Amino acid sequence: MTWREIASLLDRPAVAYELSGKAGSRATLFVVRYDRPLAGLGNAPPGKPPWATGGRAAAAWQDAGVLYVLVVE
């Protein structure tokens, strides 16, 4: 696992965690402090990614003022 700082995500500093799995699968978890509730997001990762296209899937959730976005390739 590696990580990198992102200068601006939703006009706030963020961190991206790069993850790799078996068979060459890759994922990035973006983490940013975001106090405003976003409609339609739960406070835990969904059991199944709600968005998928072009060989990628994404999910987002928000908990305790932190927004998480997971993108899996």
C-alpha positions in Angstrom: 0.0 0.0 0.0 1.2 3.5 -0.8 -0.5 6.9 -0.2 -0.2 10.4 -1.6 -1.5 13.7 -0.6 -4.0 15.4 -2.9 -3.9 19.2 -2.8 -7.6 19.7 -3.5 -10.6 17.3 -3.6 -13.9 19.2 -3.1 -11.8 22.2 -2.3 -10.1 20.4 0.6 -6.9 18.6 1.1 -7.2 14.8 0.9 -5.3 11.6 0.9 -5.4 8.8 -1.7 -4.4 5.3 -0.6 -3.3 3.0 -3.5 -4.1 -0.7 -2.8 -3.2 -3.8 -4.9 -4.7 -7.2 -4.6 -4.5 -10.7 -6.1 -4.3 -11.1 -9.9 -3.2 -7.5 -10.4 -6.4 -5.9 -9.1 -5.9 -2.3 -8.0 -8.0 0.2 -5.9 -7.7 3.7 -4.7 -9.4 4.9 -1.5 -9.8 8.7 -1.4 -10.3 10.2 2.1 -11.3 13.8 2.7 -12.8 15.7 5.6 -16.2 16.9 4.6 -18.6 18.0 7.3 -21.7 18.6 5.1 -23.9 15.6 4.7 -24.1 14.3 1.1 -27.6 13.0 0.1 -27.8 9.3 -0.6 -24.6 8.2 1.1 -24.6 5.8 4.0 -22.2 5.8 6.9 -20.5 2.5 5.9 -19.3 1.0 2.6 -22.1 -0.5 0.6 -22.2 -4.3 0.1 -22.2 -3.9 -3.6 -20.7 -1.0 -5.6 -23.5 1.3 -6.8 -21.5 2.6 -9.8 -19.6 0.5 -12.4 -18.4 1.3 -15.9 -15.5 0.6 -18.1 -14.0 -2.1 -15.9 -14.1 0.1 -12.8 -16.4 0.2 -9.8 -16.9 2.9 -7.3 -18.6 3.4 -3.9 -18.8 6.3 -1.5 -19.8 6.7 2.1 -19.5 9.4 4.8 -18.9 8.9 8.5 -18.0 11.3 11.3 -17.3 14.2 9.0 -15.1 12.2 6.7 -16.0 11.3 3.0 -14.6 8.0 1.6 -14.6 7.2 -2.1 -13.3 3.8 -3.2 -12.5 3.1 -6.9 -11.6 -0.4 -7.9 -10.1 -1.4 -11.3 
